[in-house]
Structure formats: structure tokens, C-alpha cells
Amino acid sequence: MYKVLLVFKDENISKKIKRMNIWGENSEFEISAVAKDGAAAYDEVRKQHYDLAVMQTDIDGMDGLQLLRRNTQLYRTARRQS
């Protein structure tokens, strides 16, 4: 299964996306975590590897593009250390 991180500041949107039949046994994608802002999402990424992030770009704390840049830096640093 591919691990998916959802990042939406509106909890109702996250719930609707989680209810879609494109996750779990209907595919190889599983929602592993949900975050409401950039800081929480970054903490999740530091804890475990995700194969896909589905997020809005105007999340609180940092926008989606900033989060993507920080995740890329984190990934590159981890690759250099291994």
C-alpha cells in the first residue's frame, strides 16, 4: 500500500476525501495521516515516509509550496546520510 498524507485546514474537506472510494481496498493507496496545517504536516513527514501528499496550497503555518520545499530538503538530507 502507498501511504497518503492529507493536509487541509477544513476538517470537513478531509472527511469527504477520506470517504471517497479511491482509498484502501479499492486501490493501493491508504490515508495514513491527516494534518490541519503546515507545521503538523511537516511533523508527520519527519515521523514517517509518505508516498503521496494531497493538500491545499493555502494551509496555515506555511503554504503548500513551502511545505513541499521543506520536505524535499528533508528527503535530500536523509539520502545523503544513508
Residue pairs with C-beta under 8 A, 6 or more apart in sequence:
1 28
1 29
1 30
2 28
2 29
2 30
2 51
2 52
3 30
3 32
3 48
3 49
3 50
3 51
3 52
4 23
4 29
4 30
4 31
4 32
4 50
4 51
4 52
4 53
4 54
5 31
5 32
5 33
5 34
5 35
5 41
5 44
5 45
5 50
5 52
5 53
5 54
5 55
6 14
6 17
6 18
6 31
6 33
6 34
6 35
6 53
6 54
6 55
7 34
7 35
7 36
7 37
7 38
7 40
7 41
7 53
7 54
7 55
7 56
7 59
7 64
7 67
8 14
8 17
8 34
8 36
8 55
8 56
8 59
9 36
9 37
9 56
9 58
9 59
9 60
11 36
13 56
14 34
14 36
17 31
17 54
18 31
18 34
22 29
23 29
23 30
23 31
24 30
29 51
29 52
32 48
32 50
33 44
33 48
33 50
35 41
35 43
35 44
36 59
36 60
37 59
37 60
37 61
37 62
38 59
38 60
38 61
38 62
38 63
38 64
38 66
38 67
39 61
39 62
40 61
41 53
41 55
41 59
41 67
42 62
42 67
42 70
42 71
44 50
45 53
45 71
45 74
46 74
53 67
53 68
53 71
55 64
55 67
56 64
57 63
57 64
57 65
58 64
59 67
62 70
